[in-house]
Amino acid sequence: MRFSVYQVSRKGGREKNEDRMGYCYTRESGLFALADGMGGHPEGEVAAQLALQTLAAMFQRDSKPTLKDPLRFLLEAIIAGHHQLLHYATQSALIDTPRTTVVACLLQGSTAYWAHCGDSRMYLLRGGKLIARTRDHSYSELQNTLGDKVTPMPERFNRNVLFACLGSPGKPVVDTAGPLKLRPGDRMLLCSDGLWGTVDDVEIISMMSSKVISDAVPDLVELALRNGGAKCDNVSLLAVDWESAENDDSASGVSTDSLNPDVFASTIQAGVLGTDPPVDELDEAEIDRSIREINDAIKRSAQKKK
């Protein structure tokens, strides 16, 4: 595989930056992820970091050097991150559980898969056009999607409230998508709501399509900070420029073709909380039950629409 990647995170007008992002890869697969710790709950930065550490630890464990079922991996890893947050809150005797959104994209061979929980987004662009975008787990997005099929929400209701995140008492909703065959020049953008909350999709698509990612990403961040003003949220972006599934000496960026099958590289910090997530100690039965319940709920919803 060969790809270019560029990422920027800024605190904005907040007291601290609760966004976290990073990527890891083997010879034949790569994982790119971003998490946005939620305000109003304790230790949002811890929640975001734990979610990413869990994703990276499971990717390192299971990608040898490929994943047998990428979509199942993404679902299981995100659910595992949720359980890690519940475990952390219990061990730390917290009154409330740290919470976070998460979005992750997995590239394997020349194919992309992605998953998310909450309102951190992924945009996939091709030839200057948007061909895919995650749908936020918020009541405003639900209202826009269902349109006249639901009763309009009263104006006093906060339309940006999320109905899904990691760390909440209920089981998280995790949407997955893929496989999608990539073409050279395809671009993926992972971002927190600090970007799309102040910069509309048209502007995001335009800037991501007209500039190299090393210019587009910082320019978008600066635009979001200006638009957001003194109270701007944390703004974090991670962009990936897909170049090729094969080795190409004329291309730039990161090449994984020379890596040994057992080599794992990562920009996601491990152990910043004093210990890595105990991935091998995860309750596999509980995770499987959670996944089955989520899948059953999705099937029931699909049947109702028919």
C-alpha angles and dihedrals in degrees: 000000000000125000143148122228134190130177138181132179126187130184095222115188095329126110092242140003112255095175121104131183142163146134141236134190148182127202094283108022140043134196122205119185143172130188130189115204110222122243118226090048128078124271100000091173089055091051092051093046094047091050092053094043090053092049092048094045093051092045090053090048098047107031104085083177096305135030119242094215113016096185093050089048092054092048094047094045094051092047088048089054089054091053091048090057092051089048092048092051091050094047091047093045092234119173090217130029121246109246137200145171119231139193124185135182123197122199119195123171101326096325131101129212127176143181138183145181119200127000105314104117144215122205121193116199131189126180093348093308132106110242099169140012132173117246115234119243090232132118091241092056090045090052091050092048097047095037113175093001092085134049110266114254117245114257092243090061113099101241092195094062110122123232093195135043139131116273097030120131092248126064111275123247110235120189119200131190138184170012096198120168110232127221126204108273096031113139132206123197122193115190145163122239089261086083106041092037090069104020119057124228094253091059093043092052093045095052095042090051100044102046139048109262093248087064100031096054099053091040091054091048092052091047091051091049092050093047092045094053126194094337096046116151123238108288119210130170133177117184128189124197109201112216111165147331088223134059112270118178091200093060128084133219132055118343119196098180095097094053121109114245092251096049118112123187125188142173091193109104115237125209099011088139092054096267138040117248107276093241094168089056096054115126098250093186092055092047091050090050091051092049092049092050092050092048091047090051091051091050092049090050091050091050092051091053090054 
